[in-house]
Amino acid sequence: MKIPTITYRFIFGLAALFVFAGLLHAQQVTPDKDRIIRAVRFLSEENFPRVATHANKEKTIDYIIGAITTAGLEATRNDFAIKQVLGDDDGVAIELQRFTYTNVHALKKGKTDKRIIIGAHYDILDHSPGADDNASGVAVLIELAHMLKATPELNCDIELASYDMEEVGLWGSRFHARKLRQQDVDVVCMLSLDMVGYYSDAENSQRYPVSRMRQLYGTRGDFLAMVGRPADAKLMTDAQKAFREGSTLRIESFPAPNLLNPLFARSDHAPFWWEDYPALFFTDTADYRTPYYHKTTDTWDTLDYDRMVQATIGLYHIILAIDAGTQSP
């Protein structure tokens, strides 16, 4: 059947309009490097030490809530308690102390109840400014909030979580993962961001727990590492492909055959593995690369913000790819 010329012109014009709209949208959904720097500087310098005192911790929580709220998502605090209990021979438990800690959560609603979680801990060891560990992860999390708010409705709910007590027992993410399992939430994947800001192009700037990894990944600390379980091999492959399509930052995937290895289970993704949820861990590999790990020298001016921008772009593409994979054909 012959289609009238005017119909061809209409279809072409409509297609061009959609392409233009897509390009315009792509230009709008980009990270703000200066905003990332400001977040890292506040958390590691202006409010140092950010959780060592009650006042500083409250300022940290208020900052994260305010930054995500400014991005256009509603953020709330979620307090949880850890009890220190003494038991005696008669099986009687005596509560000695109760400590209260705080996670911060924000949710972008999707078309279904499936959920993708992006998490980053905000606590530190008291003596360290914690710019890379983990103001870097929180800053990227905040930037993702801005990008996601500007994104049309997705298939999945997207939850952003800032965790307390990662440095001492992963308690913030343990509480969250356990609660999600108890509520039978359909978690498609959890993405853990912990130390994503330190990079080096120098030879021998990257070390590994196993010497053979030098041959596989090289000796330059110029990449973002992604760690996942063997059970999540396809998820890792798809995530790596999406990251590379969107970002110029090098990314390398590390399978985690031994989940007890400290490189593989050292952050907030681990409690999600324990609850049998898929989870991916993104990191600059911490003390296998940066000389400032858990030291007073972990300051804002040691980070590579251009690469942090590219990390944010890559993670955004991973979120979109995972979400697209949940849609019905």
HUKARA-V942658 format. One record per backbone hydrogen bond with DSSP energy under -0.5 kcal/mol. CO is the residue of the C=O (numbers start at 1). NH is the residue of the N-H. E is the energy in kcal/mol with one decimal. If there is no record, write none. Layout:
BEGIN
CO&NH&E  CO&NH&E
END
This chain:
BEGIN
4&7&-0.9  4&8&-1.6  5&9&-2.2  6&10&-1.9  7&11&-2.8  8&12&-2.8  9&13&-2.5  10&14&-2.6  11&15&-2.5  12&16&-2.5  13&17&-2.0  14&18&-2.1  15&19&-2.4  16&20&-2.6  17&21&-2.5  18&22&-2.4  19&23&-2.4  20&24&-2.7  21&25&-2.5  22&26&-2.5  23&27&-2.0  24&28&-1.5  25&29&-2.2  28&30&-1.8  31&33&-0.7  32&36&-1.8  33&37&-2.3  34&38&-2.5  35&39&-2.1  36&40&-2.3  37&41&-2.7  38&42&-2.4  39&43&-2.3  40&44&-2.3  41&45&-2.3  41&46&-2.1  42&47&-2.2  45&48&-1.2  49&52&-1.0  49&53&-0.6  53&57&-2.4  54&58&-2.3  55&59&-1.9  56&60&-2.2  57&61&-2.6  58&62&-2.7  59&63&-2.3  60&64&-2.4  61&65&-2.6  62&66&-2.7  63&67&-2.9  64&68&-2.3  65&69&-2.4  66&70&-2.4  67&71&-1.2  68&73&-1.8  69&72&-1.4  73&75&-0.5  74&107&-0.8  76&105&-2.9  78&103&-2.4  80&101&-3.3  82&99&-2.9  83&85&-0.6  84&96&-2.9  84&97&-1.3  86&94&-3.5  88&91&-1.8  91&93&-0.6  92&88&-1.4  93&95&-0.5  94&86&-3.1  94&96&-0.6  97&84&-3.1  99&82&-3.0  101&80&-2.7  103&78&-3.0  104&162&-2.9  105&76&-2.7  106&160&-2.7  107&109&-0.7  108&158&-2.6  114&157&-3.2  115&188&-2.7  115&189&-1.0  116&159&-2.9  117&191&-3.3  118&161&-2.8  119&193&-3.1  120&163&-1.4  125&128&-1.9  130&135&-2.1  131&136&-1.5  132&134&-0.6  132&195&-0.5  134&138&-2.0  135&139&-2.7  136&140&-2.0  137&141&-2.2  138&142&-2.6  139&143&-2.0  140&144&-2.5  141&145&-1.6  142&146&-1.5  143&147&-2.1  144&148&-3.0  145&149&-2.1  146&150&-1.2  148&151&-1.4  154&111&-1.9  155&112&-2.3  157&116&-2.7  157&159&-0.6  158&108&-2.9  159&118&-2.8  159&161&-0.5  160&106&-1.8  161&120&-2.1  161&163&-0.6  162&104&-2.3  163&122&-2.6  163&123&-0.9  164&172&-1.3  165&170&-0.5  165&171&-1.8  166&170&-0.9  170&174&-2.2  171&175&-2.4  172&176&-1.7  173&177&-2.9  174&178&-2.4  175&179&-2.0  176&180&-2.3  177&181&-2.1  178&182&-2.5  179&183&-1.9  180&185&-2.5  181&184&-1.1  185&187&-1.6  186&115&-2.5  186&188&-0.7  189&117&-2.5  190&192&-0.6  190&280&-2.9  191&119&-2.9  191&193&-0.5  192&194&-0.6  192&282&-3.2  195&284&-3.1  197&199&-0.5  197&304&-2.8  202&205&-1.3  202&221&-0.5  210&213&-1.6  211&214&-1.8  212&215&-0.8  212&216&-1.1  213&217&-2.7  214&218&-2.0  219&205&-1.3  219&206&-2.0  220&222&-1.4  221&200&-2.8  222&250&-0.6  224&252&-2.2  225&283&-2.1  226&254&-3.6  227&281&-2.5  228&256&-2.0  229&232&-1.5  230&233&-1.5  232&236&-2.4  233&237&-2.3  234&238&-2.7  235&239&-2.5  236&240&-2.7  237&241&-2.1  238&242&-2.3  239&243&-2.6  240&244&-2.4  241&245&-1.8  242&246&-1.2  243&246&-0.6  243&247&-2.3  250&224&-2.5  252&226&-2.6  253&255&-0.6  254&228&-1.4  255&257&-0.6  257&259&-0.7  258&261&-1.8  261&264&-1.2  261&265&-2.0  267&270&-1.7  269&272&-1.0  269&273&-1.6  270&274&-2.4  271&275&-1.1  272&277&-3.3  273&276&-2.0  278&190&-1.5  280&192&-3.1  280&282&-0.5  281&227&-2.8  282&194&-2.2  283&225&-2.9  285&288&-2.1  286&289&-2.5  286&290&-2.2  288&207&-3.1  290&293&-0.7  292&295&-2.0  295&298&-1.5  297&299&-2.2  298&131&-2.1  299&302&-1.8  300&303&-1.2  303&305&-0.8  304&308&-1.6  305&309&-2.0  306&310&-1.7  307&311&-2.3  308&312&-2.3  309&313&-2.2  310&314&-2.4  311&315&-2.5  312&316&-2.3  313&317&-2.0  314&318&-1.8  315&319&-2.4  316&320&-2.1  317&321&-2.3  318&322&-2.9  319&323&-2.5  320&324&-2.5  321&325&-1.7  323&326&-1.6  324&327&-1.1
END
